[in-house]
Amino acid sequence: MQCIRIILCLIFFITCNKSYFAVKSDQIPFLKQLSDEVISGIIKANYREAPIDEIFPINQIPFSGIRLPQKYEHPCLLFNQSNQDRIRMRKNRDPFRKWAIQILNAALDYSSDPTSSLLAELPRSKIAKLNAFAWFLNGNQEFLQTAKSAMMNISDTSPPVTAEGGKYGQGWGDWMQSAEALQNYAVSYDILFYQFSETERNLIEQKLVDQTDQLYNYFSHFPRDFTSTQLSIGTGISKNNHIIDIASGVVSIAMVIDHPKSQKWFDAAISQLQSGLALIAKDGSYREGAYYGRFVASRMFSLFVFLENRTGENLFNHPRINKFIKWLIAMEKPDGSIPDFDDAFQDKLIYKPLAVGLSSQGSELRYLFDLHQERHRSSDPAWVDVFCVFDDTVRPLKPVYETTFMDGGQQIFRGENESFGLLLAEPGRPNISNHDHIEPTSFTLSAFNKDLLIDSGYGQRGVNNKDRNWFTSCRAHNIPLVNGLGLNQNPVWGDELGGNLENIFHSQSLSSAQASAYYQDTEIKRKILFNSKDYFVIIDNLESNYRNRYSIPWHGLGDFSRKSNSQVEWQQENVKLIAEFISLEPISISTRQGLHTLQVTDLRHTTASVNFKPDTEAQLISVFLPDNDNATNIDHIAIQTKGKSAARKVISKKYSTTDYIIISQAEWKCEEFSSDAKIAFITTENSYTFSLEDATYFSVNDEALFISDKPIDIILDCNTFSGYVDLNDQASVSIELYQYFDPGALTIDHKLIDYHWNGESICFLIDQSGEIQSGTIRDLEPISKSTRSDLPTLLKLSSSFYPEEEFDSMNYYEKSQIRNEIIDYCGSSIISLIDSTSTIPELTSKIYGISSGLIGSMWDASENFKFNLPQSFRFKRKIGEHLYDFYDEGYITENGLFIKSLRFNINDKYFLSHARDFSDHKLSSLYLQFDKYSANSQLESYQNKNSYLIEIQKQNERGYIQTSYSQNGIIERTSSSLSFQKENYAGDLAINQNGDNFEYFLAGRRNGNLLSSAFQTKFDNKRRSYSGNLYNSITVSNNFKLTTDLMLPAQTDDLEELNSYTSLFHHFQNISGSISLSNKSEEEGFIKIREIIKSGKWRLSAFYTNEPETEISAIYRSLKFSTETKIENEKYVIQNFSFHPIYSISARIEVGWNVVDNICNKASLGLFSNNKNRIGSEFSMQRLGEKNSMGISCILDVSLLQNETLDIYSSIFWQEDGDLDRYEIIISQRGGCISPGIYVYRSQDGFSRCEGYLTWKF
């Protein structure tokens, strides 16, 4: 591959006339351009600078002057003399009994000799800590002797030989290993202090002092020479997770050893700890990612316990630490793991129980700890800390998860089926960290406790992984690529590395957020729409001034298969992820193998890339449906429009809902919906909720729900009348929203706005984008929202008339924050001054970025200093009538040039690419285009196994025809497809063969103003139809529409099982309804008639079916009061009234009587509290036959673990004479896989019943 560049240059010389190399028009001479690109390719290569605030202590989070007490008493870290007996007695009760057994077993189970000089200090310290505490628990002398032997044989300290301070795995190991060992030794020494003689204490203290002093001396450092050792140490310990871990070890020793330097160590380490904790953003998010967030929590939470016992300072309730804990809670997936963004492993670290009794989030931490306690290693010495500090009086409480972290650029989506989605728009260069993966707009997804769309995180061996460059590259993440490239991280000529998180909205029916970024001269916008239950709709918009080849890769886990030209699937056991891709332009789906993280090495990682033809813009809708019981499917649906369009409907059997996804170039009508929105997503559960892009109206059954005078993006939940409006940079927009009651107040982004309500709709004018809310003014009090800025602003001082007095009145925390802000402003001012006076300001202001980036690139995976210079080469030139574009990326090493990837493009018609992202994988592809024909070939080599693909396509304005052949090992696959669209007609045909399996897909559509029709069917290799559907819609007039739907059930060809469903919809002003017939079977067939009349706050409805069942109701609703009158089956009338004087409190009055007998059957009065736990009571009088009774009933619904609840219902009734009539008790647990319950009933006539039951969910 190293000869490719030379060969391509020769091609230019041979195929082109010599005159072309002279200066023509505005082009520089050929040879000069070639030499310039070679030289600038090294300077402009894809590397990034080291974060300056991880090298120098620029920022700190403020602590309120923690001082080390001068008096030393032992024990003092985990407990003291006054409470040690109480701590010891914990072993006699659960859960401490279980942990005591774990600790004793771990103390006995060690395979190394603690007295050996060859044993590293970290494992020796673990032996010492476990045995010291085991002796404390039961007084066994064997434990005592083992612990003392380990302490007496601590190694001498050694000078640093690597960046972390020592040779890994020997002696004290690296700096972080030595710090963890010091923390373990501190606890051991504290417990055993009085078991050592003075001579033994002096010997032990000297060893610990020497190592502590070495770490202290390297808190800050400057290289003494240019040897590899000194350069690798750099400027000292990095101000990130390293310094948090190492400072924790130093502080621990300073608190237990009475030494002249203890106070100096303590103060310096606390200062360094403050610098490391500055990586916690103002909203609590941690810059190095979720894994390192847990890592620092596991280290510093033990230290916080020590500090609280030793100094009385509880740092768990520090404002920044409190937010950090909330972020840790939010980042935990339903299975207890974390999303693997940035550098990450799946961990077994212990941190939650350490904060249960000391943090204001203790109840939520207790809940999560109880839920996933089995994830932690039973032999971890941290159980010693847990045993001593855990507060079992704190009751578990299910977390109220936060979802948005603006400073961290993270948006979380949670739903049913353990769904967890994460959208990233992390900040750019000012907030970058060494462990960051540059991945703005990346999205990952898990459901059913399985990772489906993944980020590979650290890889299998962390920084030592031979393929680390692959894991950190943009191609390893779910982000759009431009010409196969992501962001160029070069500090001078590269892209802005961050993204922006915006347009955030959440309701019970729909959640949404948008991430935007700009790289490779392309604006990227990714919007996530989540139906708040089980599936995601992702809208990507890419736009540039240049023609580019756009591709959008999706990294999935599981067995991969193609289902159609627009649908793929990943399968893991009984769980599958269905992906449907929708675009108005032709797309192709290419696949390749990928690497994966440690915990999923037994699963296939396949990347499906959606590719577009060269253009200045691209738009794609990706629908991801996790499923484990075939409860959700997505189908094509007919749409009426005059431009290009595509529509899908998502049908959920589990929730009995149908949602719609529509993309169109012109106005459209689809079933009962119509709009001019370019993209629409509509959910129909309870009430309509819709998301529209570039829309001025949206109607249902020709009844408008939204109108605006200019195209805007809008999300609206009609059930709660809340939403989000994006004006798309327009100055102001008039909007009309239709609803039948006055909201009382209306806000945009928590600011009250004027509106007019005319009885049917709300009209208002807005001049800013933001979230819409409605309700009373009291309900709409502004809530604080975190906002992100790259540099803090001095609002507090700059807006004050008396800054001196205000500064004096600030507390310590505020003053420290002001200091940080002043440092930031001074730094930016200096850079601005250099820019304004320098002849080469860009280079001068970024000299730090260039030097630190190039030096950083000299490190290999083992962190050894070696020659490893990043290199890139870009040659773009018009020669004759052809435009040649060549680009490669790689490294210059001591062994020569290594090319990681290259691409060669001629006039967007001939495209060659080659990539070697990881060691045992190569992928080469060739694309050719001739007029309306195009051909694509791909050769992939993975673990010495070859696979290839050949694809040919012909396209015109009416559609395309495509055929492909691929072979992976011995499995051959062919695919042929045909798609066409002419005026109102459209159709798709696909024939797929995968090994011995055949699949045929046929669909057709006819869209018109009066008639729309669609059919779809699939056949397997036995020619049996395993699904079929025929849909027709006839519009009789503007007010009437007739639809028919014929469905053939799966895996059958028995026409007697054919299901049909016919409906006549009608709409006239405020009256709408339907008549529906079904002949599913004689038993299950039905006739349904439904009519609805709306008028202001009133709603009248009538329902009839032949089951038989009739219902007529009249409803009046307002914010504080509602009433409903209902007539059932023509003889029973129910009247109820509901009052809502206070949020979450409701009162209900209900009266029911039999119209035929003209007697009252029931009268009741109830009061309920509807918070997280529901509680209420109801007094009622009832008539059963000739008997009258009165009684009281109580309900209590309590939230338990995960989605489980405990439901308790009890009632007791008395007869008219005061005798007991009956009582009833029901206690049940629901929501889990196993649901137990008990039912008790006893009546006055002697009938008794007592049942216990247990149900399983499969």
Secondary structure, DSSP 4 states (H G I P E B T S, - for coil): -TTHHHHHHHHHHHHS-GGGGS--TTPPPHHHHHHHHHHHHHHTSS--PPPGGGTS-------------S---SS-SS--TTTHHHHHHGGGSTTHHHHHHHHHHHHH---S-TT-TTS-HHHHHHHHHHHHHHHHHH--HHHHHHHHHHHHTPPPP----STTSS-TTSTT-SHHHHHHHHHHHHHHHHHHGGGS-HHHHHHHHHHHHHHHHHHHHTSS---SSSSHHHHHHTTSS-TTHHHHHHHHHHHHHHHH---TTHHHHHHHHHHHHHHHHTTB-TTS-BTT-HHHHHHHHHHHHHHHHHHHHHH---GGGSHHHHHHHHHHHHT--TTS-----SS--------GGGGTTTSTTHHHHHHHHHHTGGGS-TT-THHHHHHHH--TTSPP-------EETTTTEEEEE-STT-EEEEE----GGG--TT----TT-EEEEETTEEEE---TT-SSGGG-TTHHHHHSGGGSSS-EETTB-----TTTS-----EEEEEEE-SS-EEEEEEEEETTEEEEEEEEE-SSS-EEEEEEEEEEEEE-EEEEEEEESEEEEEETTEEEEEETTEEEEEEEE-SS-EEEEEEE----GGGTTS-EEEEEEEE-SEEEEEEEEEEEEESSS-EEEEE---EESS-EEEEEEEETTTTEEEEEEEESS-EEETTEEE--SEEEEE-SSS-EEEEEEEEEEEETTEEEEEEEEEEEEEEETTTTEEEEE-TT-S-EEEEEE-SS--S-EEETTEE---EE-SSEEEEEESS-EEEEES-TTTT---------SS---HHHHT-S-HHHHHHHS-HHHHHHHHHHHHHHHHHHHHHHHHHH-SSHHHHHTHHHHHHHHHHTTB-TT--B--EEEEEEEEEEEETTEEEEEEEEEEEETTEEEEEEEEEEETTTEEEEEE--STTEEEEEEEEEETTEEEEEEEEEETTEEEEEEEEEEEETTEEEEEEEEEETTEEEEEEEEEEEETTEEEEEEEEEETTEEEEEEEEEE--SSEEEEEEEEEETT--EEEEEEEEEEEEETTEEEEEEEEEPTT---GGG-EEEEEEEEEETTEEEEEEEE-S-TTT-EEEEEEEEEETTEEEEEEEETTTEEEEEEEEE-SSEEEEEEEETTTEEEEEEEEEEETTEEEEEEEEEETTTTEEEEEEEEEEEESSSEEEEEEEEEEETTEEEEEEEEEEEEE-STT-EEEEEEEEEEETTS-EEEEEEEEEEESSSEEEEEEEEEETTS-EEEEEEEEE--
